Amino acid sequence: MQLKCSKIDPDFPFTRFVNFQSSCVLEPWSALRVRQREHRWRKCFRIYSDGCPGVQCDCAGTPGMNSAKAKRTVAFATLIWGVAGLGQGASAPVTNQNITSSPAAVYDPDPSHIWNRLFAVFYHRKVSSYINQKRDKTMTRWVGPDVLDPPIGYHPRFVLEDEPFAKCDEALDEFLDRQGAELIRDPLKRAVFQRDLWAVFDVLATTNHSPITRSSAESSLASATASHERHRIILQRKLARAIRWLALSQAEIQSLPDTYAAAVRSGAFSDHPSSNDYGVLPHDLFATNGAWLEIQLNGQLPQHTLLVNGRSVFRAFFKSPAGTTNVLEDHFREIEDWRRRYSTWLTNRIAGEKAKPAPERPANTLPAGTQLLLLREMICLDKDLQMVPTPVVESVQFRTTQKKWTSERLIAREAKMSRTLLFQGKRGGLRSVSAGEQSIFGYEDLGLLRVDDKGSGAPCVAFPQSCVSCHSTRLLWSQAQASSKPARSPSIESISRWKEKNGSLDQLRRLILSPTDDGASSRRISQPQSGWAAPR
């Protein structure tokens, strides 16, 4: 196995070894422990299986960690993998997006259909991304078209500079002049196409609601010219008209299929994760007597919802390990009991009683074997421009862990909406994300493509490597406050309020009501309201 050493969390005192070929995480208590003094200059280790020749160590020149010791560390980690049996299962070949610039037959069998061409100008893009974390080299590749979120960023190079603007503007003009919304009457296709154009509108609206997107939006605005701003207003106005023309009636929205149920009925997805099966979808997620429970947050919207600017519903579920009770409620009771004991201890200490050790706070760790699922579902706008939830699934992310001796293995499975499968009525419109499939790291392509001031995106990472940074432990990070039996149709009242107050929905409505306005009043950045705070 070819290994590479790289830096990780500087506050983590021990070495953590990760075998990405089988998504295995060897927790620090069972790995080779490295003393804190050997991590001076805030250096740590992580082991990657990335196809790089030989052993390379970023920390080799660090005081306290010489090259010989680094190689012995890697060799010892490899031995542990072999003894623990963690190195099983090779990755599948990398799955790339289409490498041509031709429109694909997504919405109509004819690739030259105006729906396909308008979709392609925004969702089939040539994107520049860095090839490593040093960000000293870039590569250009085609991304799309059947991707969830538009591969465009705030930088003017995507749609505001003269050449890309001309292509987008021409396609929008043809769609509007030919009354393109009437060419396809299928409610499902109309709802998905509205969703796709709405996402592009939000990128152009430069809504600025999250610290993750703020610096990107502000740097792009600083580099925008007067010509770019005129192009932005023109595209926003035309997109608003197209979004309005694609709107469905309440009856049509109610007729949209429950694609999660359809995916389960198709038989294409297993109910239980296995080492080689990447098609996993829990069959009993919404069962009346099922073991799955939905996590309720403390009044805040999930960070994922904010990152897509409120256009999707994100719902988190968990299933306790066999033989246990509700692990989340158990955790809440432990926290409440600790708070009472801590309050009593603090009162006694203030009163001058003899000091005792403070009660130790319970760890925010869920038991091994707890299953977690994040469901993303589509929201559409009706003819009154009101936000309405739909049962159309955009993505499913499944995570669990398995313990073997002193090691713990992370199992990560995902499924994403494929428009081709969806419109063909196959697999509930969901495709499994295979091992080795390339994706941009972290949240970098959620809602839009996050780029730097040069217009280049983050490096790509193969699945499931991209999962380990956020899911390598069982720590409970979210502001969960309760759990409940899952309902198939969620309320989006809080999302609608946020979208009207902080998102770009009000701007979209104004442009629809006054499509001939010069746009001067609509071109603005939506800044966070006073008192607003991002979810932790």
GUVEX-980275 format. One record per residue (C-alpha): residue number from 1; x, y, z. Coordinates in steps of 0.1 Angstrom, whole numbers. Example, Ala and Ser with C-alpha at 12.3 -4.5 7.8 and 13.67 -1.06 7.14 Angstrom:
2
(rec 1; (123; -45; 78)),
(rec 2; (137; -11; 71)),
% end
This chain:
536
(rec 1; (0; 0; 0)),
(rec 2; (13; 35; -9)),
(rec 3; (10; 60; 19)),
(rec 4; (13; 97; 24)),
(rec 5; (15; 116; 56)),
(rec 6; (-3; 149; 60)),
(rec 7; (-13; 175; 86)),
(rec 8; (-46; 173; 104)),
(rec 9; (-63; 189; 134)),
(rec 10; (-36; 208; 153)),
(rec 11; (-55; 204; 186)),
(rec 12; (-56; 166; 184)),
(rec 13; (-28; 152; 205)),
(rec 14; (-25; 117; 191)),
(rec 15; (-19; 101; 158)),
(rec 16; (-49; 90; 139)),
(rec 17; (-46; 65; 110)),
(rec 18; (-72; 63; 83)),
(rec 19; (-74; 36; 56)),
(rec 20; (-96; 52; 30)),
(rec 21; (-98; 21; 8)),
(rec 22; (-121; 5; 33)),
(rec 23; (-132; 38; 50)),
(rec 24; (-116; 26; 82)),
(rec 25; (-107; 49; 111)),
(rec 26; (-82; 35; 136)),
(rec 27; (-91; 55; 167)),
(rec 28; (-63; 71; 188)),
(rec 29; (-65; 47; 217)),
(rec 30; (-56; 18; 196)),
(rec 31; (-31; 35; 173)),
(rec 32; (5; 44; 179)),
(rec 33; (4; 72; 205)),
(rec 34; (26; 102; 199)),
(rec 35; (36; 124; 228)),
(rec 36; (23; 160; 227)),
(rec 37; (59; 174; 227)),
(rec 38; (64; 157; 193)),
(rec 39; (36; 178; 179)),
(rec 40; (53; 212; 184)),
(rec 41; (47; 236; 156)),
(rec 42; (11; 223; 156)),
(rec 43; (19; 192; 135)),
(rec 44; (0; 159; 134)),
(rec 45; (-3; 129; 112)),
(rec 46; (-29; 114; 90)),
(rec 47; (-22; 84; 67)),
(rec 48; (-38; 85; 32)),
(rec 49; (-40; 58; 5)),
(rec 50; (-39; 81; -25)),
(rec 51; (-17; 64; -51)),
(rec 52; (13; 85; -44)),
(rec 53; (46; 67; -48)),
(rec 54; (66; 59; -17)),
(rec 55; (63; 76; 16)),
(rec 56; (60; 114; 18)),
(rec 57; (57; 132; 51)),
(rec 58; (49; 170; 54)),
(rec 59; (61; 168; 90)),
(rec 60; (94; 151; 83)),
(rec 61; (114; 183; 88)),
(rec 62; (96; 193; 120)),
(rec 63; (116; 194; 153)),
(rec 64; (109; 163; 173)),
(rec 65; (98; 143; 142)),
(rec 66; (126; 133; 119)),
(rec 67; (122; 115; 86)),
(rec 68; (133; 81; 100)),
(rec 69; (108; 83; 128)),
(rec 70; (81; 93; 103)),
(rec 71; (89; 62; 82)),
(rec 72; (88; 40; 113)),
(rec 73; (54; 55; 122)),
(rec 74; (40; 47; 88)),
(rec 75; (54; 12; 89)),
(rec 76; (39; 6; 123)),
(rec 77; (5; 19; 111)),
(rec 78; (7; -5; 81)),
(rec 79; (14; -34; 105)),
(rec 80; (-16; -24; 127)),
(rec 81; (-38; -23; 96)),
(rec 82; (-27; -58; 86)),
(rec 83; (-32; -73; 121)),
(rec 84; (-66; -57; 126)),
(rec 85; (-78; -67; 91)),
(rec 86; (-86; -31; 81)),
(rec 87; (-70; -30; 47)),
(rec 88; (-97; -50; 29)),
(rec 89; (-117; -38; -1)),
(rec 90; (-102; -20; -30)),
(rec 91; (-117; 12; -43)),
(rec 92; (-137; 12; -75)),
(rec 93; (-124; 32; -105)),
(rec 94; (-129; 69; -103)),
(rec 95; (-162; 81; -118)),
(rec 96; (-159; 113; -138)),
(rec 97; (-185; 136; -153)),
(rec 98; (-190; 139; -190)),
(rec 99; (-159; 153; -207)),
(rec 100; (-176; 169; -237)),
(rec 101; (-193; 203; -240)),
(rec 102; (-223; 190; -259)),
(rec 103; (-258; 194; -243)),
(rec 104; (-271; 162; -229)),
(rec 105; (-306; 148; -234)),
(rec 106; (-318; 155; -198)),
(rec 107; (-352; 170; -201)),
(rec 108; (-360; 159; -237)),
(rec 109; (-347; 131; -259)),
(rec 110; (-335; 158; -283)),
(rec 111; (-302; 173; -270)),
(rec 112; (-309; 205; -290)),
(rec 113; (-342; 211; -272)),
(rec 114; (-342; 245; -256)),
(rec 115; (-347; 231; -221)),
(rec 116; (-316; 209; -225)),
(rec 117; (-295; 238; -239)),
(rec 118; (-306; 263; -213)),
(rec 119; (-299; 237; -186)),
(rec 120; (-265; 230; -201)),
(rec 121; (-253; 266; -201)),
(rec 122; (-256; 267; -163)),
(rec 123; (-250; 231; -153)),
(rec 124; (-224; 218; -178)),
(rec 125; (-194; 239; -171)),
(rec 126; (-157; 239; -176)),
(rec 127; (-143; 244; -141)),
(rec 128; (-108; 252; -128)),
(rec 129; (-99; 236; -95)),
(rec 130; (-67; 231; -75)),
(rec 131; (-50; 197; -77)),
(rec 132; (-36; 198; -41)),
(rec 133; (-41; 214; -8)),
(rec 134; (-11; 237; -14)),
(rec 135; (-32; 253; -42)),
(rec 136; (-2; 260; -63)),
(rec 137; (-15; 242; -95)),
(rec 138; (-49; 240; -111)),
(rec 139; (-66; 218; -136)),
(rec 140; (-96; 224; -159)),
(rec 141; (-123; 198; -163)),
(rec 142; (-159; 195; -174)),
(rec 143; (-184; 193; -145)),
(rec 144; (-221; 182; -150)),
(rec 145; (-246; 182; -164)),
(rec 146; (-265; 159; -140)),
(rec 147; (-252; 174; -108)),
(rec 148; (-273; 186; -79)),
(rec 149; (-261; 222; -77)),
(rec 150; (-249; 245; -104)),
(rec 151; (-211; 244; -109)),
(rec 152; (-209; 282; -110)),
(rec 153; (-195; 305; -83)),
(rec 154; (-197; 342; -74)),
(rec 155; (-167; 350; -95)),
(rec 156; (-176; 370; -127)),
(rec 157; (-158; 345; -149)),
(rec 158; (-187; 320; -147)),
(rec 159; (-216; 339; -162)),
(rec 160; (-209; 377; -160)),
(rec 161; (-180; 381; -183)),
(rec 162; (-189; 389; -219)),
(rec 163; (-185; 354; -235)),
(rec 164; (-204; 333; -209)),
(rec 165; (-230; 360; -205)),
(rec 166; (-237; 361; -242)),
(rec 167; (-244; 323; -242)),
(rec 168; (-266; 324; -211)),
(rec 169; (-285; 354; -223)),
(rec 170; (-291; 339; -257)),
(rec 171; (-305; 307; -243)),
(rec 172; (-327; 326; -218)),
(rec 173; (-340; 349; -246)),
(rec 174; (-349; 319; -268)),
(rec 175; (-367; 301; -239)),
(rec 176; (-387; 332; -231)),
(rec 177; (-395; 342; -267)),
(rec 178; (-406; 307; -276)),
(rec 179; (-426; 304; -244)),
(rec 180; (-404; 275; -236)),
(rec 181; (-422; 268; -203)),
(rec 182; (-452; 255; -224)),
(rec 183; (-431; 230; -244)),
(rec 184; (-430; 205; -216)),
(rec 185; (-461; 200; -194)),
(rec 186; (-448; 172; -172)),
(rec 187; (-452; 185; -136)),
(rec 188; (-421; 166; -124)),
(rec 189; (-398; 180; -151)),
(rec 190; (-412; 215; -146)),
(rec 191; (-406; 214; -109)),
(rec 192; (-371; 201; -112)),
(rec 193; (-363; 227; -140)),
(rec 194; (-377; 255; -118)),
(rec 195; (-354; 242; -90)),
(rec 196; (-324; 243; -113)),
(rec 197; (-330; 279; -125)),
(rec 198; (-339; 291; -90)),
(rec 199; (-304; 279; -78)),
(rec 200; (-287; 299; -105)),
(rec 201; (-308; 330; -96)),
(rec 202; (-297; 327; -60)),
(rec 203; (-260; 327; -71)),
(rec 204; (-266; 358; -91)),
(rec 205; (-284; 374; -62)),
(rec 206; (-252; 371; -41)),
(rec 207; (-272; 364; -10)),
(rec 208; (-247; 365; 18)),
(rec 209; (-260; 345; 48)),
(rec 210; (-232; 324; 60)),
(rec 211; (-196; 329; 71)),
(rec 212; (-187; 300; 47)),
(rec 213; (-199; 320; 17)),
(rec 214; (-193; 356; 29)),
(rec 215; (-157; 360; 19)),
(rec 216; (-163; 345; -15)),
(rec 217; (-192; 368; -22)),
(rec 218; (-174; 400; -10)),
(rec 219; (-142; 393; -29)),
(rec 220; (-162; 387; -61)),
(rec 221; (-181; 419; -56)),
(rec 222; (-149; 438; -52)),
(rec 223; (-137; 426; -86)),
(rec 224; (-171; 431; -104)),
(rec 225; (-172; 459; -130)),
(rec 226; (-201; 480; -141)),
(rec 227; (-205; 457; -171)),
(rec 228; (-207; 427; -149)),
(rec 229; (-234; 444; -128)),
(rec 230; (-255; 451; -159)),
(rec 231; (-252; 415; -170)),
(rec 232; (-262; 403; -135)),
(rec 233; (-294; 424; -135)),
(rec 234; (-303; 412; -171)),
(rec 235; (-299; 375; -162)),
(rec 236; (-317; 379; -129)),
(rec 237; (-347; 395; -145)),
(rec 238; (-350; 368; -172)),
(rec 239; (-344; 340; -148)),
(rec 240; (-372; 354; -126)),
(rec 241; (-396; 353; -155)),
(rec 242; (-387; 317; -164)),
(rec 243; (-390; 306; -128)),
(rec 244; (-425; 321; -126)),
(rec 245; (-436; 305; -159)),
(rec 246; (-425; 271; -146)),
(rec 247; (-445; 273; -114)),
(rec 248; (-470; 246; -106)),
(rec 249; (-505; 247; -91)),
(rec 250; (-510; 232; -57)),
(rec 251; (-527; 202; -73)),
(rec 252; (-497; 196; -95)),
(rec 253; (-473; 198; -66)),
(rec 254; (-494; 173; -47)),
(rec 255; (-491; 149; -76)),
(rec 256; (-453; 148; -75)),
(rec 257; (-440; 113; -66)),
(rec 258; (-426; 102; -33)),
(rec 259; (-392; 93; -47)),
(rec 260; (-378; 78; -15)),
(rec 261; (-406; 52; -14)),
(rec 262; (-401; 46; -51)),
(rec 263; (-364; 40; -46)),
(rec 264; (-372; 14; -19)),
(rec 265; (-398; -3; -40)),
(rec 266; (-374; -5; -70)),
(rec 267; (-353; -31; -51)),
(rec 268; (-321; -14; -62)),
(rec 269; (-310; -5; -27)),
(rec 270; (-300; -27; 2)),
(rec 271; (-315; -21; 36)),
(rec 272; (-282; -29; 54)),
(rec 273; (-247; -16; 47)),
(rec 274; (-220; -41; 37)),
(rec 275; (-184; -38; 28)),
(rec 276; (-189; -38; -9)),
(rec 277; (-225; -27; -14)),
(rec 278; (-227; 11; -20)),
(rec 279; (-264; 10; -28)),
(rec 280; (-278; 15; 7)),
(rec 281; (-312; 31; 16)),
(rec 282; (-330; 22; 49)),
(rec 283; (-363; 7; 40)),
(rec 284; (-380; 15; 73)),
(rec 285; (-371; 52; 76)),
(rec 286; (-407; 63; 75)),
(rec 287; (-423; 31; 88)),
(rec 288; (-450; 37; 115)),
(rec 289; (-434; 12; 139)),
(rec 290; (-398; 17; 126)),
(rec 291; (-368; 23; 148)),
(rec 292; (-357; 55; 130)),
(rec 293; (-362; 88; 148)),
(rec 294; (-359; 124; 135)),
(rec 295; (-336; 148; 153)),
(rec 296; (-352; 181; 163)),
(rec 297; (-330; 212; 165)),
(rec 298; (-333; 240; 190)),
(rec 299; (-351; 264; 167)),
(rec 300; (-322; 270; 143)),
(rec 301; (-320; 259; 107)),
(rec 302; (-294; 233; 98)),
(rec 303; (-262; 247; 83)),
(rec 304; (-269; 226; 52)),
(rec 305; (-302; 245; 46)),
(rec 306; (-284; 279; 49)),
(rec 307; (-257; 268; 25)),
(rec 308; (-283; 261; -2)),
(rec 309; (-300; 294; 6)),
(rec 310; (-331; 277; 19)),
(rec 311; (-341; 260; -13)),
(rec 312; (-340; 224; 1)),
(rec 313; (-353; 207; 33)),
(rec 314; (-325; 189; 52)),
(rec 315; (-337; 164; 78)),
(rec 316; (-315; 144; 102)),
(rec 317; (-324; 109; 114)),
(rec 318; (-308; 84; 137)),
(rec 319; (-313; 47; 146)),
(rec 320; (-300; 34; 179)),
(rec 321; (-279; 2; 179)),
(rec 322; (-297; -31; 185)),
(rec 323; (-303; -38; 222)),
(rec 324; (-302; -1; 232)),
(rec 325; (-329; 25; 240)),
(rec 326; (-332; 59; 224)),
(rec 327; (-295; 69; 226)),
(rec 328; (-302; 106; 219)),
(rec 329; (-328; 109; 247)),
(rec 330; (-304; 90; 270)),
(rec 331; (-277; 116; 262)),
(rec 332; (-301; 144; 270)),
(rec 333; (-309; 129; 304)),
(rec 334; (-272; 124; 312)),
(rec 335; (-266; 161; 303)),
(rec 336; (-295; 173; 325)),
(rec 337; (-284; 151; 354)),
(rec 338; (-248; 165; 351)),
(rec 339; (-262; 201; 350)),
(rec 340; (-280; 195; 383)),
(rec 341; (-250; 180; 400)),
(rec 342; (-227; 207; 387)),
(rec 343; (-251; 234; 399)),
(rec 344; (-251; 219; 434)),
(rec 345; (-213; 216; 433)),
(rec 346; (-209; 253; 423)),
(rec 347; (-234; 265; 449)),
(rec 348; (-215; 246; 476)),
(rec 349; (-182; 259; 464)),
(rec 350; (-194; 295; 465)),
(rec 351; (-207; 289; 500)),
(rec 352; (-172; 280; 511)),
(rec 353; (-176; 243; 516)),
(rec 354; (-146; 221; 511)),
(rec 355; (-138; 219; 474)),
(rec 356; (-145; 186; 457)),
(rec 357; (-137; 177; 421)),
(rec 358; (-163; 191; 397)),
(rec 359; (-186; 165; 382)),
(rec 360; (-173; 154; 348)),
(rec 361; (-195; 164; 319)),
(rec 362; (-207; 134; 298)),
(rec 363; (-190; 130; 265)),
(rec 364; (-210; 141; 234)),
(rec 365; (-204; 107; 219)),
(rec 366; (-230; 84; 204)),
(rec 367; (-225; 46; 208)),
(rec 368; (-208; 26; 181)),
(rec 369; (-233; 12; 157)),
(rec 370; (-256; 43; 158)),
(rec 371; (-269; 49; 123)),
(rec 372; (-273; 84; 110)),
(rec 373; (-290; 97; 79)),
(rec 374; (-293; 131; 63)),
(rec 375; (-321; 135; 38)),
(rec 376; (-323; 164; 14)),
(rec 377; (-357; 171; -4)),
(rec 378; (-367; 196; -30)),
(rec 379; (-387; 228; -24)),
(rec 380; (-406; 245; -52)),
(rec 381; (-425; 277; -58)),
(rec 382; (-462; 275; -66)),
(rec 383; (-481; 300; -88)),
(rec 384; (-485; 324; -59)),
(rec 385; (-447; 323; -54)),
(rec 386; (-451; 305; -20)),
(rec 387; (-425; 279; -10)),
(rec 388; (-439; 243; -9)),
(rec 389; (-421; 212; 2)),
(rec 390; (-421; 182; -21)),
(rec 391; (-414; 144; -16)),
(rec 392; (-387; 145; -43)),
(rec 393; (-354; 134; -28)),
(rec 394; (-323; 153; -38)),
(rec 395; (-298; 133; -18)),
(rec 396; (-294; 108; 10)),
(rec 397; (-263; 105; 32)),
(rec 398; (-259; 75; 54)),
(rec 399; (-233; 70; 81)),
(rec 400; (-226; 44; 108)),
(rec 401; (-197; 27; 125)),
(rec 402; (-186; -8; 132)),
(rec 403; (-161; -18; 159)),
(rec 404; (-137; -47; 154)),
(rec 405; (-113; -54; 183)),
(rec 406; (-98; -20; 192)),
(rec 407; (-105; -4; 158)),
(rec 408; (-136; 13; 145)),
(rec 409; (-147; 14; 109)),
(rec 410; (-167; 42; 94)),
(rec 411; (-193; 32; 68)),
(rec 412; (-204; 60; 45)),
(rec 413; (-230; 56; 18)),
(rec 414; (-247; 82; -4)),
(rec 415; (-273; 85; -31)),
(rec 416; (-280; 115; -53)),
(rec 417; (-308; 125; -75)),
(rec 418; (-302; 117; -112)),
(rec 419; (-325; 136; -135)),
(rec 420; (-322; 109; -161)),
(rec 421; (-333; 82; -138)),
(rec 422; (-359; 104; -122)),
(rec 423; (-376; 112; -155)),
(rec 424; (-373; 75; -166)),
(rec 425; (-391; 64; -134)),
(rec 426; (-362; 42; -124)),
(rec 427; (-347; 37; -89)),
(rec 428; (-367; 66; -75)),
(rec 429; (-344; 89; -95)),
(rec 430; (-315; 81; -72)),
(rec 431; (-281; 68; -81)),
(rec 432; (-256; 54; -57)),
(rec 433; (-223; 72; -52)),
(rec 434; (-196; 46; -59)),
(rec 435; (-163; 42; -42)),
(rec 436; (-136; 64; -58)),
(rec 437; (-161; 89; -73)),
(rec 438; (-146; 124; -73)),
(rec 439; (-163; 153; -56)),
(rec 440; (-152; 187; -43)),
(rec 441; (-142; 185; -7)),
(rec 442; (-167; 193; 21)),
(rec 443; (-194; 219; 15)),
(rec 444; (-175; 235; -14)),
(rec 445; (-201; 225; -40)),
(rec 446; (-233; 226; -18)),
(rec 447; (-256; 252; -33)),
(rec 448; (-230; 266; -57)),
(rec 449; (-193; 263; -64)),
(rec 450; (-172; 281; -39)),
(rec 451; (-141; 296; -55)),
(rec 452; (-113; 320; -45)),
(rec 453; (-107; 354; -60)),
(rec 454; (-91; 337; -90)),
(rec 455; (-122; 317; -97)),
(rec 456; (-107; 284; -89)),
(rec 457; (-123; 257; -67)),
(rec 458; (-110; 234; -40)),
(rec 459; (-93; 201; -48)),
(rec 460; (-114; 170; -56)),
(rec 461; (-114; 141; -32)),
(rec 462; (-126; 105; -40)),
(rec 463; (-155; 91; -21)),
(rec 464; (-156; 81; 7)),
(rec 465; (-124; 100; 17)),
(rec 466; (-145; 132; 16)),
(rec 467; (-166; 119; 45)),
(rec 468; (-138; 112; 70)),
(rec 469; (-130; 148; 79)),
(rec 470; (-165; 154; 93)),
(rec 471; (-175; 119; 103)),
(rec 472; (-143; 102; 117)),
(rec 473; (-157; 104; 152)),
(rec 474; (-191; 98; 168)),
(rec 475; (-192; 132; 185)),
(rec 476; (-226; 149; 185)),
(rec 477; (-220; 184; 170)),
(rec 478; (-255; 196; 161)),
(rec 479; (-277; 216; 184)),
(rec 480; (-301; 187; 189)),
(rec 481; (-328; 191; 215)),
(rec 482; (-353; 163; 210)),
(rec 483; (-363; 134; 188)),
(rec 484; (-396; 124; 173)),
(rec 485; (-412; 98; 149)),
(rec 486; (-405; 109; 113)),
(rec 487; (-434; 124; 94)),
(rec 488; (-433; 121; 56)),
(rec 489; (-443; 157; 50)),
(rec 490; (-423; 182; 70)),
(rec 491; (-432; 217; 79)),
(rec 492; (-410; 244; 62)),
(rec 493; (-425; 274; 79)),
(rec 494; (-392; 283; 96)),
(rec 495; (-373; 280; 62)),
(rec 496; (-399; 302; 45)),
(rec 497; (-396; 329; 71)),
(rec 498; (-358; 328; 69)),
(rec 499; (-359; 328; 31)),
(rec 500; (-382; 359; 30)),
(rec 501; (-362; 378; 56)),
(rec 502; (-326; 368; 48)),
(rec 503; (-326; 350; 15)),
(rec 504; (-334; 362; -20)),
(rec 505; (-371; 353; -22)),
(rec 506; (-382; 389; -18)),
(rec 507; (-359; 400; -45)),
(rec 508; (-372; 373; -69)),
(rec 509; (-408; 383; -62)),
(rec 510; (-400; 420; -69)),
(rec 511; (-384; 412; -102)),
(rec 512; (-414; 391; -113)),
(rec 513; (-439; 418; -103)),
(rec 514; (-419; 445; -121)),
(rec 515; (-399; 427; -149)),
(rec 516; (-392; 460; -168)),
(rec 517; (-376; 477; -138)),
(rec 518; (-341; 488; -144)),
(rec 519; (-331; 465; -115)),
(rec 520; (-312; 492; -96)),
(rec 521; (-332; 486; -65)),
(rec 522; (-330; 448; -68)),
(rec 523; (-292; 446; -71)),
(rec 524; (-281; 444; -35)),
(rec 525; (-263; 420; -11)),
(rec 526; (-285; 405; 15)),
(rec 527; (-265; 410; 47)),
(rec 528; (-272; 391; 80)),
(rec 529; (-299; 408; 101)),
(rec 530; (-289; 422; 135)),
(rec 531; (-288; 395; 160)),
(rec 532; (-284; 368; 134)),
(rec 533; (-260; 340; 142)),
(rec 534; (-249; 311; 122)),
(rec 535; (-257; 276; 136)),
(rec 536; (-229; 260; 156)),
% end
